[in-house]
Amino acid sequence: MNDIEPFRIAIPDEDLRDLQARLRATRWPDGWPDPGWSYGVDGAFLRDLCRYWAEEYDWRTHESELNGFSQYRTRIDGAPLHFLHVRSPEPGAIPLVMTHGWPCSIVEFIKVLGPLTDPVSHGGKPEDAFHVVCPSIPGYGFSGPTPGPGWDTLRVATALAALMQQLGYDTYGAQGGDWGASIAIWLGHVAPEHVMGVHINTVASGPDAPAEFDDITPEEEQALARVRRYMAEGAGYAAIQSTRPNTVGIALDDSPAGLCAWIVDKFWDWSDHGGDVLRSFTRDEILTDVSIYWFTRTATSAGRLYYEAAHGGTTAYQIPRLEVPVGCAIFPAEIATPSRRWAELRHHVVHYERYDRGGHFAAYEVPDLFVRDVRRFFGRFR
């Protein structure tokens, strides 16, 4: 474990020019009749987004916004680890480590950092406050690629437990979605004496077979249908990254348009937008996330987390039941939307709330609901 050093994002001008040149030189597929999103990413949408990325998007504006939050780098277990550390002005604030997933980054949380750390300035109460630690998963973003194999979700959780100890937090909460949910749950196993509670907005839980419940509800039928649709039509990326991350990574790290297509497809598929992804996210919000992967050259290393978790037996459905108190926030456009009794099969659920809007990237898409749910769950521990 190394010392913690202040970190500031400063992408070289040369990298910005290189990105623009690559985007302008993109070799687009043939122009057969546009099928919209039915074959994957909408070609017309992507072309316009990449044009905007090359000609109008201003990375420096968003770089400056990110640099407005205190951030640091250290090294734990041989791997570099970047994180935001935003302390609250409130003396009774709860320490909270919030972890993103794929294909997102620390940018997923920038809308909620203010309300969580300084609630009084955002319509909340002093007792709603948190000290927030927001890491870039090793292999992702400004943490950079991992130095070698073996970095699965359990190892990441162990590193984050060491980070929280290094920061002087003896008792804290954990929050996450996507891989961040798995990491938060593993944190509850790794450091149960330190983790007061785990809040997740991706809840991977359900019966081994529907017949385990002979009184399945319409809500549960719908949840099963969503998962079946995902496995049939939406899980190809996971199969590839779980088996051949280095192969697809060559294309993703070389072509910004290809990387953008790979990521935007998931923003469209996993958000609550009624057919127009720009109802959930602005172009700048999407492109800031994609830009972080591009500039840090971590598309390949991020994809390896799928391989490591699959081969290490640490995926969401392989984690043992967690007895630390768990809060579940269920958003309608999420991949899995299990009922409370299904969530209770794998977690000690003390809080369960369903919402009528939002999706996989809840903190980015519906920050108001996300903040409300995090406050409600952790309020029981104050």
N, C-alpha and C positions, 0 to 999 in steps of 0.2 A: 504494500500500500504506500503510495507516494503522497507528498504534500498536495494540498488543494491550491490551485493557482487561478487567479481571475482570467476570464476568457472574453474575448470580444470578436464578433464575426467581422471579417474583412475580406470579402471575395475580391481577388485581383481584377483590375480592369481587363486584363488579357483574357480572363475566363469569361467575362461578360461578352466580349467581342467574339470569342470562339463560339459561344452559344448562339449568338445571332447568326453567324456565318453558317453554322450547321443547320439551323432551322430554315434559313433561306435556301439551302441546297438540298432540302429533303426530297428524296425520290418517292413520290406518292404512288400508291397502287393504281391499277387500271380504273377507268372511270365508268364502270358499269352502273346501271340504275341504282340510285342510292337506296339501300334497304333500311335506313335509319339505324336503330340500335339492335336490330334483330340478329345480326351476324357478329355482334361485338360492338366496338366503339363506332359511333356515327362518323363517317368520313368527312362529311361537310362540316360538322361541329368541330371536329379535331383540326381540320385545316384552318378554320377561322380562329380557333384558340391558339394555334401555333403561330399564325400570322400576328396575332395580338402580342404573343410572348416575344416575338422577335422585334416588333416595331413600336409597341406602346407600353408594354409592362415595364415598370420601374423597380428593379430589384433593390436599389439603394433605399427607397422609401421603406420597404419592408425589412430590410437589414437594419435600418435605424430603429424601427419599432421593436424588433427583437432585442437589439442592444439596449433598449430602455429597461430591460429586466436584468437583474444581477445574475451573471452566469459564470461558471467555473469549469475547470477540467482537473481531473486527477487520474490516477492509475490504480486499479484494483484487480488483483489476481492476474496481473500481466496485461490487462487490456485498458486502453484509454476510456475514460468515462466523462462525458460532458453533461452538465445539468444546470437548470435554472434553480436559483434559491431565492425565493421572494419572501421575506419576513414581514409579518404583520406588525403594525404599530400597537396592536392590542396585547397587553401582557398575558392574557389568558388564552391566547391562540393555541389551537391544536396543531401539532406538526402533522403534515400530510404528504406522503409521497404519491404522486400521480404519474402513471406510466402510459404512454401511447402504444399504438400497435402498428400493423402494416395495413395499407401503405401510407401511414401518416407519420407525424413527427411532433416535436415540441410545439409547432405552430397550432396544433389541434387545441391547445389549452390557452392561447393568448387572450381569448375573450373572457375567460372565467378567472384569470389570475387576480384582476382587480377586485371583483366582487368577493372572492374567497379570502383574500388577504386584508382588504380594507373595506369591510362591509358597510361601515357607517357612511362612507362616501358613495355607496351604491345602493342606498335604500334599505340596508340591513341593520342589524344590531351588533354591538361590540362582542356579544357572546357567540356570534356567528363566525368568528375569525379563525383563520388557519395560517400557519407558516407553511408555505408550499415548496416542496422539492420536486422538480420536474425533470427527470433524466432523459437523455437520448439513449435508447437501448444500445448496448454495445453492438457495433456493426451497423448502426443507423446514424445518419446525420452527422452532427459535429463530434460525436464519439469516434467516428471513423471506423474502418474495418477492424474486425477482431484479429488478433495476431495468429490465431490458429484454430483448429477444430474444437468442438466440445461445448460451444457456448449455446446451450439450450435454455429454456425458460427457468429451470431450477437454478442453473448456475448464475443467470442474470439476477434472480431474486436473492441469491446468497450475496452477490456483489452489492445489491442495493441495501441489504441489511447491514453490511459492513460500512457503506456510505453513511447511512443514518446514524450509526454509532460514531463514526468519525466526525459527523456534524454536531454531536453532543445530544442527540434526541434519544432518550431512553424509552419513551412510550410515544407511539405515533399511529396514525391510520394509514391505510393503503387503498388506493383507488386505481381502476384501470378498465379499459375496454379492449377488445380484440386480444392481441398478445399481452397487452397490459393487464387484462383481467387474469390471465393465467399466471402472470408474474406476481400480481397482488395476492392471489390465492396461495401460490408457493411461499410468498413472504409470511403468510399466516402459519404455514407449516415450519418454515425455517426459524422464525423468531416469534413463537406464540406468546412468549412472556413479554414481548415488546409491542406487538401489534394489537391495538385495542379493538380494531374492527376492520373489515374489508368491504369496500363498496365497489360493485361491478355493474357495468352497463352492457356487457356482453355475457350472457348467462348460458353457458354450455352445460345443459343438464336435461335429463329426460329418462324415461323408462327404457330398458333394453329392448322391450317389445311392447307395442300398444296393448296387447292382451293382459299386461300386468295390471291394467285398470279396466275393469269391465263396465265402468260408468264414464267413459271418456266424454268430455264436454265438447261443444262446438268450438270453443276457444282453443282447446287442445288439438282438435282436428285441424284447425287452421294453422296452428304452430307446426304440426307434422307436415302439412302441405307445403309450408314455406321451406322447411328443411329438405323435403324431397325435391322441390324445384331447384334449390341451391345445389344439391348433389348432382342433379341431372344436367343443369345448364350453367351453373356459376362457379363450380369448384375446380375447373381445369387449371387455373393459375396455381392453386395449392398443390395439385398433383405434380405439376412441373417443378415448383420450387422445393417440394419435399423429396424429389428424386434427382433433378438435374439443374440445380440453381446456377451453377457455373456456366452451363450452356446458354440458357436464356439471358444470363447476366451480361454476356459479351455484347448482345444487341442492345440491352437496356443502358449499359454504360457508354455505348458508342453513339447512339442516336437519341437526341432529345425528343424528337417526335415519337419515336417508339416508346420511350420511357413515359411520356405524357399519355399515350394511348393506354399503356398497361395500367397506369394509376387512375386515369379519369374514368375508365370503364367501371372501376369499383366505386368511385364517388357517385356515378350515375346509378349503379345497381343497388347500392346500400343506403341511399338517402331517400327522404320522404318529399318528393318533388312533383308528383303527378305527370311525369314525362319530360320535364324541363329542369335539368340539374341546376341551372342558374337561378332557379327559385329557392334553392337551398344554400348555394354558395356563389359568391361573385367569382369572376374569372381570376381576379388577383388572389383570392383566397385559395383557389385550386392551384394556381401556378406558383405561389409561394411554397407550398408543400412540395410540388414537383421539383422546383428549383433547388430545394435543400438536398434532395436525393442527387440531383445532377451535379451541383457544385462540389458536394462532398464525395462523389463517386462511390456511393454506397448501395446502389441498386443490387449488385451481386451479393455483397455481404449481408444486406438486409434479408434477401431471399433465403440465405443459408439458415436462418433461424427455423424455417419450416423443415429443412433437412435435419437439423440437429434435434428439434423436438420430436420429430417422427422416429428418428433412429435412437433417441435417448429415452423414449417412452415417457415424455413429459408434456404431451399435448393436453389440451383442456379436458378431454374425456378420460385421460389416464391419471389425473391428479386424485389422490385419496380424498375422501370426504373431509371437509374442513369444519372443525368445531369452534373456531374463533367466530364471533358474531359476524354475519354477512348481511349486507343490504343489497337488494337487486332493483335496478331501474330498468323497466322494459319499454322500449320504444318501438312503434309499429313497423318501421322499415328495417329493423334489425334482422340479421340472418336467422337467429334463433329467438323465439319469444315464448319460452316455457311458462306453464302455469306455476303458481306458488308451490303446489304439492310436488311438481316435478323438480323445481329448484331445490326443494328440501331433501331430495334424494341424495344430493351431493354437497349440500351446504347447511350450516346452522343458520337458517334464515330468520332474522328478527325484524327485517324491514323489507317490504315488497310493494312496489308501486308501478302501475301501468299508466302510460301516457298516450295521448291521442295524436301526437305529432313527434317527428324526429326519427332518426335512424342510427346507423352504426357509429357515425362520428358525432355523437351527441353533444359534446362540449363545444364543438365547432358549429354545429347546425342549429341546435336549440339551447344556447348557453343559459337562458333563463331557467328552463326546466332542470337542466343539469345542476346548476348551482343550488336550486331549491331542494333537490333530492339529496345532494351531498350534505347540505346543512341539516336536513331533517334526520338523516341517518346518524351522523356523528353528534347531533345534539343530545342524544341519549347518554353519551359518555362524558359530558361536561360536568 
